[in-house]
Amino acid sequence: MTVELRRTVADGVGTITIDRPAKRNAMTAAMWRALPEILAGFAADPDVRVVVLTGAGGNFCAGADIGELADINRPGEGHLSTAAEEALAAFPKPTIAAIEGFCVGGGCQLAAACDLRFAAEDARFGITPARLGIVYPLSATARIVRLVGPSAAKYLLYSADLVDAAHALRVGLLDELLPAGRLHARVAEFAATLTTRSLLTQRATKELVDALAAGVPAEEKAARWVAEMAAGPDLAEGVAAFLERRRPAFTWTSP
């Protein structure tokens, strides 16, 4: 693992911190390569129930390191940023982007690949390939369109302008907007709540919502999850806890 992506685990929450503050956390080729490996480790770790992606030094991520674009988009290896984005989007447990400062280009690509996005009021967002003559990756474009709709996606991609957090919230790029001093406390609070909920429900929800949002038939997936629910322990525990007026202790971990 590159030292510029820090990995920590505490109380069921795995945190990945993009730690290159001198470059506003711009992602090098090595960092793009390392992210899927870290995610694979978190996916296999039963102690990790939720993953938070954030940045060090007051910024989320300024995108790909322009000086390494040739390596990041190396012929034959594909777009390293797309591989990292897809690994993040496919991660089976809940993911939250905690955003402050700049969230630009590949930074938006990473944030959009998370399930939820919480931001500080001082955050700034931009999708900037039009400044460089680059075609934004198809998977990232599709994800932005699903989040904000065609018109808002064109506004961001045509102009390459930075927009403030209020604009991002208004068009649907964000889920919560917080005062700058409250962002990390609120993300920690919300992540802690998620660790107490049924992982079976969360994993089923993620797979089904993503399929429906992409226009993919979901009937077989839903039937499989209903069967998993019937065979697993969480439903009985949830009902018993409700009747006994206590907090449930869910134990399901994987299909």
Backbone hydrogen bonds in HBPLUS format (Angstrom, degrees):
<---DONOR---> <-ACCEPTOR-->    atom                        ^
c    i                          cat <-CA-CA->   ^        H-A-AA   ^      H-
h    n   atom  resd res      DA  || num        DHA   H-A  angle D-A-AA Bond
n    s   type  num  typ     dist DA aas  dist angle  dist       angle   num
A0005-LEU N   A0002-THR O   3.15 MM   3  5.77 167.8  2.17 119.3 120.8     1
A0019-ASP N   A0004-GLU O   2.77 MM  15  4.69 163.8  1.80 139.4 141.5     2
A0006-ARG N   A0017-THR O   2.89 MM  11  4.99 155.6  1.95 150.3 147.7     3
A0017-THR N   A0006-ARG O   2.87 MM  11  4.99 160.9  1.90 142.8 149.3     4
A0008-THR N   A0015-THR O   3.01 MM   7  5.25 155.2  2.07 147.7 154.5     5
A0015-THR N   A0008-THR O   2.80 MM   7  5.25 163.2  1.83 149.4 155.2     6
A0010-ALA N   A0013-VAL O   3.01 MM   3  5.42 159.5  2.05 143.4 148.8     7
A0013-VAL N   A0010-ALA O   3.01 MM   3  5.42 165.0  2.03 118.2 122.7     8
A0049-ARG N   A0012-GLY O   2.66 MM  37  5.12 168.4  1.67 138.6 143.0     9
A0050-VAL N   A0012-GLY O   3.22 MM  38  6.59 146.4  2.34 156.2 161.8    10
A0014-GLY N   A0050-VAL O   2.80 MM  36  6.15 164.5  1.82 167.0 167.2    11
A0052-VAL N   A0014-GLY O   2.81 MM  38  6.27 154.9  1.87 156.3 164.9    12
A0016-ILE N   A0052-VAL O   2.84 MM  36  6.24 163.2  1.87 165.7 171.1    13
A0054-THR N   A0016-ILE O   2.98 MM  38  6.36 163.7  2.00 164.4 167.4    14
A0018-ILE N   A0054-THR O   2.85 MM  36  6.26 166.8  1.87 148.8 149.9    15
A0056-ALA N   A0018-ILE O   2.92 MM  38  6.04 153.6  1.99 162.4 154.3    16
A0023-LYS N   A0020-ARG O   2.96 MM   3  5.81 156.7  2.02 128.5 134.6    17
A0025-ASN N   A0020-ARG O   2.88 MM   5  4.32 156.4  1.94 128.3 124.1    18
A0024-ARG N   A0021-PRO O   3.05 MM   3  4.68 160.3  2.09 110.0 107.7    19
A0026-ALA N   A0023-LYS O   3.04 MM   3  5.57 145.9  2.16 113.5 121.8    20
A0062-ALA N   A0024-ARG O   2.97 MM  38  5.54 130.8  2.22 145.6 158.2    21
A0027-MET N   A0063-GLY O   2.71 MM  36  6.04 157.7  1.75 152.5 158.9    22
A0065-ASP N   A0027-MET O   2.84 MM  38  5.32 160.6  1.88 139.6 133.7    23
A0032-TRP N   A0028-THR O   3.01 MM   4  6.37 159.9  2.05 154.6 159.5    24
A0033-ARG N   A0029-ALA O   3.00 MM   4  6.25 157.1  2.05 149.1 155.5    25
A0034-ALA N   A0030-ALA O   2.98 MM   4  6.12 144.6  2.11 139.2 148.8    26
A0035-LEU N   A0031-MET O   3.16 MM   4  6.30 145.7  2.28 150.0 156.3    27
A0037-GLU N   A0034-ALA O   3.09 MM   3  5.34 120.6  2.46 104.6 119.4    28
A0038-ILE N   A0034-ALA O   3.09 MM   4  6.41 156.8  2.15 158.4 165.3    29
A0039-LEU N   A0035-LEU O   2.99 MM   4  6.23 165.4  2.01 159.5 163.7    30
A0040-ALA N   A0036-PRO O   2.92 MM   4  6.08 152.6  1.99 143.9 151.1    31
A0041-GLY N   A0037-GLU O   3.13 MM   4  6.38 153.5  2.20 143.4 149.7    32
A0042-PHE N   A0038-ILE O   3.01 MM   4  6.37 155.9  2.07 150.6 157.2    33
A0043-ALA N   A0039-LEU O   2.81 MM   4  6.03 154.7  1.88 151.3 158.7    34
A0044-ALA N   A0040-ALA O   3.16 MM   4  6.34 147.6  2.27 142.5 149.5    35
A0045-ASP N   A0042-PHE O   3.16 MM   3  5.03 148.3  2.26  97.2 106.8    36
A0048-VAL N   A0045-ASP O   3.04 MM   3  5.59 165.0  2.06 117.9 122.8    37
A0051-VAL N   A0094-PRO O   2.98 MM  43  6.40 160.9  2.02 154.4 160.7    38
A0096-ILE N   A0051-VAL O   2.87 MM  45  6.35 150.6  1.96 155.8 165.2    39
A0053-LEU N   A0096-ILE O   2.83 MM  43  6.21 161.4  1.86 157.8 163.7    40
A0098-ALA N   A0053-LEU O   2.90 MM  45  6.15 163.3  1.93 156.4 161.4    41
A0060-PHE N   A0100-GLU O   2.82 MM  40  5.58 109.2  2.33 170.1 169.1    42
A0060-PHE N   A0102-PHE O   3.19 MM  42  5.74 134.0  2.42 129.5 142.6    43
A0061-CYS N   A0102-PHE O   2.96 MM  41  6.02 153.0  2.03 151.4 158.5    44
A0104-VAL N   A0061-CYS O   3.00 MM  43  6.44 158.2  2.04 156.6 163.7    45
A0068-GLU N   A0065-ASP O   2.86 MM   3  5.50 161.8  1.89 120.7 127.0    46
A0069-LEU N   A0066-ILE O   3.28 MM   3  5.26 166.5  2.30 112.7 111.1    47
A0071-ASP N   A0068-GLU O   2.99 MM   3  5.35 126.0  2.29 106.8 120.4    48
A0072-ILE N   A0068-GLU O   2.85 MM   4  6.11 158.9  1.89 156.3 163.6    49
A0073-ASN N   A0069-LEU O   2.89 MM   4  5.93 154.5  1.95 150.9 155.4    50
A0080-LEU N   A0072-ILE O   2.85 MM   8  5.28 176.2  1.85 167.2 166.3    51
A0077-GLU N   A0074-ARG O   3.08 MM   3  5.53 153.2  2.15 127.2 135.3    52
A0083-ALA N   A0079-HIS O   3.10 MM   4  6.45 158.1  2.15 151.6 157.3    53
A0084-ALA N   A0080-LEU O   3.03 MM   4  6.25 157.6  2.08 146.8 152.3    54
A0085-GLU N   A0081-SER O   2.87 MM   4  6.04 159.9  1.91 146.4 152.7    55
A0086-GLU N   A0082-THR O   2.83 MM   4  6.00 164.2  1.86 152.7 156.4    56
A0087-ALA N   A0083-ALA O   3.01 MM   4  6.16 152.0  2.09 140.6 148.4    57
A0088-LEU N   A0084-ALA O   2.97 MM   4  6.20 153.1  2.04 148.0 155.2    58
A0089-ALA N   A0085-GLU O   2.88 MM   4  6.16 161.0  1.91 152.7 158.1    59
A0090-ALA N   A0086-GLU O   2.91 MM   4  5.97 149.5  2.01 143.6 151.4    60
A0091-PHE N   A0088-LEU O   3.27 MM   3  5.21 154.3  2.34  98.8 106.4    61
A0116-LEU N   A0095-THR O   3.13 MM  21  6.46 145.6  2.25 145.5 155.8    62
A0097-ALA N   A0116-LEU O   2.87 MM  19  6.25 162.1  1.91 150.0 154.6    63
A0118-PHE N   A0097-ALA O   2.89 MM  21  6.12 167.8  1.91 174.7 176.8    64
A0099-ILE N   A0118-PHE O   2.85 MM  19  6.16 170.1  1.86 157.0 160.3    65
A0120-ALA N   A0099-ILE O   2.87 MM  21  6.34 150.9  1.95 165.0 174.7    66
A0124-ARG N   A0101-GLY O   2.77 MM  23  5.83 156.4  1.83 147.1 144.5    67
A0103-CYS N   A0124-ARG O   2.82 MM  21  5.97 146.2  1.93 167.6 179.0    68
A0126-GLY N   A0103-CYS O   3.21 MM  23  6.65 144.9  2.34 143.1 142.9    69
A0107-GLY N   A0104-VAL O   2.75 MM   3  4.86 155.4  1.81 136.8 130.1    70
A0105-GLY N   A0126-GLY O   2.69 MM  21  6.10 147.8  1.80 141.7 153.1    71
A0108-CYS N   A0105-GLY O   3.02 MM   3  5.38 122.1  2.36 106.1 118.8    72
A0109-GLN N   A0105-GLY O   3.07 MM   4  6.46 149.5  2.17 142.2 151.7    73
A0110-LEU N   A0106-GLY O   2.98 MM   4  6.22 150.4  2.06 141.4 147.1    74
A0111-ALA N   A0107-GLY O   2.92 MM   4  6.18 165.9  1.94 149.9 154.2    75
A0112-ALA N   A0108-CYS O   2.81 MM   4  5.88 164.3  1.84 151.1 155.1    76
A0113-ALA N   A0109-GLN O   3.28 MM   4  6.36 135.1  2.50 131.7 142.3    77
A0113-ALA N   A0110-LEU O   3.12 MM   3  5.16 130.2  2.37  96.7 110.1    78
A0114-CYS N   A0111-ALA O   3.12 MM   3  5.40 153.1  2.20 105.2 113.4    79
A0175-ASP N   A0117-ARG O   2.84 MM  58  5.45 171.6  1.85 157.6 157.4    80
A0176-GLU N   A0117-ARG O   3.42 MM  59  6.87 153.9  2.49 146.2 147.9    81
A0119-ALA N   A0176-GLU O   3.02 MM  57  6.43 157.9  2.07 149.0 155.2    82
A0178-LEU N   A0119-ALA O   2.80 MM  59  6.10 164.9  1.82 161.0 166.0    83
A0123-ALA N   A0120-ALA O   3.05 MM   3  5.57 166.1  2.07 121.9 123.7    84
A0121-GLU N   A0178-LEU O   2.84 MM  57  5.85 126.6  2.12 164.4 171.3    85
A0125-PHE N   A0163-VAL O   2.90 MM  38  5.27 168.6  1.91 155.9 159.3    86
A0163-VAL N   A0125-PHE O   2.73 MM  38  5.27 155.9  1.78 151.6 159.5    87
A0131-ARG N   A0128-THR O   3.06 MM   3  5.68 161.9  2.10 119.9 125.5    88
A0132-LEU N   A0129-PRO O   2.93 MM   3  5.32 153.7  2.00 111.2 119.7    89
A0133-GLY N   A0129-PRO O   2.94 MM   4  6.00 120.0  2.31 148.8 166.0    90
A0134-ILE N   A0129-PRO O   3.07 MM   5  4.80 167.4  2.08 136.8 136.0    91
A0141-THR N   A0137-PRO O   2.88 MM   4  6.14 158.1  1.93 155.4 162.6    92
A0142-ALA N   A0138-LEU O   2.85 MM   4  6.05 165.6  1.87 157.3 160.5    93
A0143-ARG N   A0139-SER O   3.05 MM   4  6.22 153.3  2.12 141.3 148.6    94
A0144-ILE N   A0140-ALA O   2.99 MM   4  6.23 158.6  2.04 149.5 154.7    95
A0145-VAL N   A0141-THR O   2.94 MM   4  6.18 160.8  1.98 152.8 158.3    96
A0146-ARG N   A0142-ALA O   2.99 MM   4  6.24 156.2  2.05 147.1 153.0    97
A0147-LEU N   A0143-ARG O   3.07 MM   4  6.30 143.0  2.21 140.9 150.9    98
A0147-LEU N   A0144-ILE O   3.11 MM   3  5.06 121.9  2.47  92.9 107.8    99
A0148-VAL N   A0144-ILE O   2.90 MM   4  6.08 172.4  1.91 164.6 164.5   100
A0149-GLY N   A0145-VAL O   2.76 MM   4  4.62 143.8  1.89 128.6 136.7   101
A0153-ALA N   A0149-GLY O   3.06 MM   4  6.11 152.8  2.14 150.2 158.7   102
A0154-LYS N   A0150-PRO O   2.93 MM   4  6.14 156.8  1.98 149.6 155.3   103
A0155-TYR N   A0151-SER O   2.96 MM   4  6.25 154.6  2.03 148.3 155.8   104
A0156-LEU N   A0152-ALA O   3.13 MM   4  6.38 161.9  2.16 147.4 150.4   105
A0157-LEU N   A0153-ALA O   2.93 MM   4  6.11 167.2  1.94 153.9 157.9   106
A0158-TYR N   A0154-LYS O   2.68 MM   4  5.48 163.1  1.71 148.4 154.2   107
A0159-SER N   A0155-TYR O   3.24 MM   4  6.01 164.3  2.26 138.0 142.7   108
A0160-ALA N   A0156-LEU O   3.04 MM   4  5.62 151.1  2.13 136.0 144.5   109
A0168-ALA N   A0164-ASP O   3.08 MM   4  6.45 161.4  2.12 149.8 155.3   110
A0169-LEU N   A0165-ALA O   2.88 MM   4  6.09 153.5  1.95 147.6 154.1   111
A0170-ARG N   A0166-ALA O   2.99 MM   4  6.15 157.3  2.05 144.0 150.5   112
A0171-VAL N   A0167-HIS O   3.06 MM   4  6.33 153.9  2.14 156.5 161.6   113
A0173-LEU N   A0168-ALA O   2.83 MM   5  5.02 138.1  2.01 163.1 160.2   114
A0172-GLY N   A0169-LEU O   3.24 MM   3  5.24 148.0  2.35  99.0 108.4   115
A0182-ARG N   A0179-PRO O   2.81 MM   3  5.35 161.8  1.84 123.9 130.3   116
A0186-ARG N   A0182-ARG O   2.95 MM   4  6.00 161.4  1.98 159.3 164.7   117
A0187-VAL N   A0183-LEU O   2.94 MM   4  6.20 162.4  1.97 157.3 162.5   118
A0188-ALA N   A0184-HIS O   2.98 MM   4  6.05 159.4  2.02 141.2 147.0   119
A0189-GLU N   A0185-ALA O   2.92 MM   4  6.11 155.0  1.99 144.5 151.6   120
A0190-PHE N   A0186-ARG O   2.89 MM   4  6.10 163.4  1.92 153.1 157.1   121
A0191-ALA N   A0187-VAL O   2.83 MM   4  5.94 165.0  1.85 152.4 157.1   122
A0192-ALA N   A0188-ALA O   2.95 MM   4  6.03 154.6  2.01 142.6 149.6   123
A0193-THR N   A0189-GLU O   3.11 MM   4  6.40 149.0  2.20 141.5 149.5   124
A0194-LEU N   A0190-PHE O   3.03 MM   4  6.41 155.6  2.09 149.0 155.3   125
A0195-THR N   A0191-ALA O   3.10 MM   4  6.45 143.8  2.24 146.2 155.5   126
A0196-THR N   A0193-THR O   3.02 MM   3  5.48 153.0  2.10 111.2 119.5   127
A0197-ARG N   A0194-LEU O   3.17 MM   3  5.32 158.5  2.22 107.0 113.6   128
A0202-GLN N   A0198-SER O   3.06 MM   4  6.37 160.0  2.10 145.4 151.2   129
A0203-ARG N   A0199-LEU O   2.80 MM   4  5.93 166.0  1.82 154.2 157.2   130
A0204-ALA N   A0200-LEU O   2.94 MM   4  6.07 165.1  1.97 153.0 157.6   131
A0205-THR N   A0201-THR O   2.84 MM   4  5.93 161.5  1.88 147.9 153.9   132
A0206-LYS N   A0202-GLN O   2.90 MM   4  6.07 162.0  1.93 148.9 153.5   133
A0207-GLU N   A0203-ARG O   3.09 MM   4  6.27 170.5  2.10 150.3 152.3   134
A0208-LEU N   A0204-ALA O   2.93 MM   4  6.07 166.3  1.95 155.7 159.9   135
A0209-VAL N   A0205-THR O   2.79 MM   4  5.77 168.7  1.80 155.6 159.6   136
A0210-ASP N   A0206-LYS O   3.04 MM   4  5.96 163.7  2.06 145.1 150.4   137
A0211-ALA N   A0207-GLU O   3.10 MM   4  6.16 151.6  2.18 137.1 145.0   138
A0212-LEU N   A0208-LEU O   2.92 MM   4  6.13 165.4  1.95 152.4 156.3   139
A0213-ALA N   A0209-VAL O   2.83 MM   4  5.99 161.0  1.87 153.4 159.0   140
A0214-ALA N   A0210-ASP O   3.07 MM   4  6.15 141.5  2.22 137.4 146.7   141
A0216-VAL N   A0211-ALA O   2.80 MM   5  4.92 161.6  1.83 157.0 151.7   142
A0215-GLY N   A0212-LEU O   3.09 MM   3  5.01 157.6  2.14 101.0 107.8   143
A0222-ALA N   A0218-ALA O   2.86 MM   4  6.04 162.2  1.89 157.2 162.2   144
A0223-ALA N   A0219-GLU O   2.97 MM   4  6.21 161.2  2.00 151.2 155.9   145
A0224-ARG N   A0220-GLU O   3.01 MM   4  6.20 155.4  2.07 145.8 152.3   146
A0225-TRP N   A0221-LYS O   3.03 MM   4  6.32 155.5  2.09 150.0 156.3   147
A0226-VAL N   A0222-ALA O   2.90 MM   4  6.16 153.6  1.97 151.8 159.5   148
A0227-ALA N   A0223-ALA O   3.04 MM   4  6.25 155.9  2.10 145.9 151.8   149
A0228-GLU N   A0224-ARG O   2.98 MM   4  6.24 150.4  2.07 140.8 149.5   150
A0229-MET N   A0225-TRP O   2.84 MM   4  6.07 152.2  1.92 147.2 154.4   151
A0230-ALA N   A0226-VAL O   3.01 MM   4  6.28 156.2  2.07 145.4 151.2   152
A0231-ALA N   A0227-ALA O   3.03 MM   4  6.26 146.0  2.15 144.3 153.3   153
A0232-GLY N   A0228-GLU O   2.90 MM   4  5.86 135.8  2.10 143.7 154.9   154
A0237-GLU N   A0233-PRO O   3.15 MM   4  6.30 162.2  2.19 153.9 159.5   155
A0238-GLY N   A0234-ASP O   2.77 MM   4  5.88 158.8  1.82 152.8 158.7   156
A0239-VAL N   A0235-LEU O   3.01 MM   4  6.22 165.3  2.03 156.0 158.9   157
A0240-ALA N   A0236-ALA O   2.96 MM   4  6.05 163.7  1.98 146.8 152.0   158
A0241-ALA N   A0237-GLU O   2.89 MM   4  5.97 161.1  1.93 148.4 153.8   159
A0242-PHE N   A0238-GLY O   3.04 MM   4  6.18 153.4  2.11 141.7 148.9   160
A0243-LEU N   A0239-VAL O   2.98 MM   4  6.25 164.7  2.01 154.5 157.8   161
A0244-GLU N   A0240-ALA O   2.88 MM   4  6.02 148.1  1.99 146.6 156.0   162
A0245-ARG N   A0241-ALA O   2.89 MM   4  5.75 104.4  2.48 134.3 149.7   163
A0246-ARG N   A0241-ALA O   2.95 MM   5  5.04 167.7  1.96 144.2 148.4   164
A0245-ARG N   A0242-PHE O   3.22 MM   3  5.03 156.5  2.28  97.8 104.6   165
